Amino acid sequence: MFKGPGHKTADSSFFGYMMHMAMSKERIITAATITTGEKNDGKQLETLIEKSIKAGMEVDTVIGDAAYSEKGNIEYTNEKEIKLVAKLNPSLTQGFRKKEDEFEFNKDAGMYVCKAGHMAFREACGGKKGVAVNLVDTYYFDIEKCKRSPFKVGCYKEEAKNKTYSVTIKSNVHTEQEKFQKSEYFKEKSKE
């Protein structure tokens, strides 16, 4: 029944289910959905908002982690005039990679996981500061694991000193969200 394991940290995984909840600022649960462990949290946002509205809530701000900052959620909340307080993660734009070459982002650990299930151990940011379209996050993988990976052909180059995976923030929607992320309102709400 499960497609793959869920991750809560870089060192642990689990097989099971996850409950996604929406709560009022008074900590009253206003909506919930249940998914298998490997599902992305961010895909639940629209459903949680719609269920909360049906339950009688007025939704003007949503606070969540980086999983909720994907482009579709930003566009949905903008359309509904809802402020989305969720820090951007560059994992949302994979560049020109073919689907089979993409790595999965684990938002709980804040790292990418390769097709073999190995998680990056370090992240570094580079590019022109203040220009979102040029920012690149590079994730570093344990080269010894890459040498033994069943997927090393086409991924790991013999004699390589390191294995990295880079992502870039490109979307104008993300650029606007990044500006909002720097606002005092965002900073204050994200503390909640």
C-alpha positions in Angstrom: 0.0 0.0 0.0 2.9 2.4 0.6 4.9 3.9 -2.2 7.9 4.7 -0.1 9.1 5.7 3.4 8.4 9.0 5.0 11.3 11.0 6.6 11.3 13.0 9.8 15.1 13.6 10.0 18.1 13.0 7.9 18.8 9.8 9.8 15.3 8.3 10.2 12.5 7.0 8.0 9.1 5.4 8.7 6.4 3.5 7.0 2.9 4.8 8.0 0.5 7.6 7.7 0.6 11.3 8.3 -2.2 13.6 9.6 -2.2 17.1 8.2 -4.1 19.6 10.3 -5.4 23.2 10.1 -5.8 25.0 13.4 -7.1 28.4 14.5 -4.7 30.6 16.5 -6.6 29.4 19.5 -5.3 25.9 18.6 -8.8 24.6 17.6 -8.5 22.0 14.8 -10.5 23.3 11.9 -9.6 20.7 9.3 -7.7 17.4 8.8 -6.5 15.1 6.1 -4.6 11.8 6.3 -2.1 10.6 3.8 0.5 7.8 3.5 3.9 8.8 4.9 5.7 9.6 1.7 3.2 12.2 0.5 4.2 15.9 0.4 2.6 18.1 3.1 2.2 21.0 0.8 -0.3 19.3 -1.5 -2.8 19.3 1.4 -3.0 23.1 1.8 -5.9 23.9 -0.5 -8.0 21.1 1.0 -7.2 22.2 4.5 -8.2 25.8 3.7 -11.4 24.8 1.9 -12.4 22.5 4.8 -11.7 25.3 7.4 -13.8 27.8 5.4 -16.7 25.3 5.2 -16.3 24.8 9.0 -17.0 28.6 9.3 -13.5 30.0 9.7 -12.4 33.2 8.1 -9.0 32.6 6.7 -6.8 35.6 6.1 -3.4 34.2 7.0 -2.0 30.7 6.8 1.2 29.8 8.7 3.1 26.6 7.7 6.6 25.3 7.1 8.5 25.3 3.8 6.5 22.4 2.3 3.6 24.8 1.9 5.5 27.4 -0.1 5.2 25.6 -3.5 4.1 27.7 -6.4 0.6 26.4 -6.6 -0.1 27.2 -3.0 1.3 30.7 -3.4 -0.9 31.3 -6.5 -4.0 29.8 -4.7 -3.5 31.9 -1.6 -2.8 35.1 -3.7 -6.1 34.4 -5.6 -8.0 34.0 -2.3 -6.3 37.1 -0.8 -4.8 35.0 1.9 -1.3 35.7 3.3 0.9 32.6 3.1 3.5 32.6 5.9 5.7 29.7 4.7 9.4 30.1 4.0 10.4 29.4 0.5 12.4 26.4 -0.4 14.3 26.3 -3.7 13.3 22.6 -4.1 10.2 23.9 -5.9 11.9 24.5 -9.2 14.1 21.7 -10.5 15.4 23.5 -13.6 15.7 21.5 -16.8 16.2 18.1 -15.3 14.3 15.1 -16.7 11.8 13.7 -14.1 14.0 10.6 -13.7 17.0 12.8 -12.8 15.2 14.7 -10.0 16.0 14.2 -6.4 13.3 14.5 -3.7 13.4 17.3 -1.1 12.8 16.2 2.5 11.4 19.3 4.2 11.7 17.9 7.7 15.5 17.3 7.3 15.9 20.3 5.0 18.0 18.1 2.6 17.6 16.3 -0.8 17.4 12.6 -1.0 18.8 10.8 -4.1 17.0 7.9 -6.0 19.0 5.4 -3.9 17.6 7.0 -0.7 20.8 8.7 0.4 20.4 12.1 2.0 22.7 15.1 1.4 24.8 16.0 4.4 25.5 19.7 3.7 23.9 22.6 1.9 25.6 25.8 0.6 24.0 28.8 -1.0 25.6 30.8 -3.9 24.7 33.4 -6.5 24.1 37.1 -6.5 22.7 38.3 -3.2 19.3 40.1 -3.5 18.6 38.7 -6.9 16.3 35.6 -6.4 16.6 34.3 -9.9 20.3 33.8 -9.5 20.4 32.1 -6.1 21.5 28.5 -6.2 21.5 26.0 -3.4 24.0 23.2 -3.7 23.5 20.0 -1.7 26.5 17.7 -1.0 26.3 13.9 -0.9 28.6 11.3 0.7 30.8 10.2 -2.3 31.4 6.8 -0.7 27.7 6.0 -0.8 27.6 7.2 -4.4 30.4 4.8 -5.4 28.2 1.9 -4.1 24.8 3.2 -5.4 22.8 1.0 -7.7 22.0 4.2 -9.6 25.5 5.5 -9.9 25.6 5.1 -13.8 24.6 8.6 -15.1 24.7 10.1 -11.6 28.2 9.5 -10.2 31.3 10.1 -12.3 34.3 7.9 -11.6 37.1 9.8 -9.9 34.8 12.6 -8.8 35.8 14.3 -5.6 32.3 15.1 -4.6 28.6 14.7 -5.7 26.4 17.7 -5.6 22.8 18.6 -6.5 21.9 22.2 -7.2 18.5 24.0 -7.4 17.6 27.5 -8.4 14.7 29.8 -7.4 13.3 31.0 -10.8 9.7 31.8 -10.5 8.3 35.4 -10.3 5.8 34.0 -7.8 8.6 32.8 -5.6 10.4 36.2 -6.0 7.3 38.0 -4.7 7.0 35.5 -1.9 10.6 36.0 -1.0 10.0 39.8 -0.7 7.0 39.0 1.6 9.2 36.7 3.6 11.4 39.6 4.5 8.5 41.8 5.8 8.0 42.4 9.5 4.5 40.9 9.2 5.9 37.6 7.9 8.7 37.6 10.5 6.2 38.2 13.4 3.7 35.6 12.1 6.3 33.0 11.5 7.2 33.1 15.2 3.7 31.8 15.9 
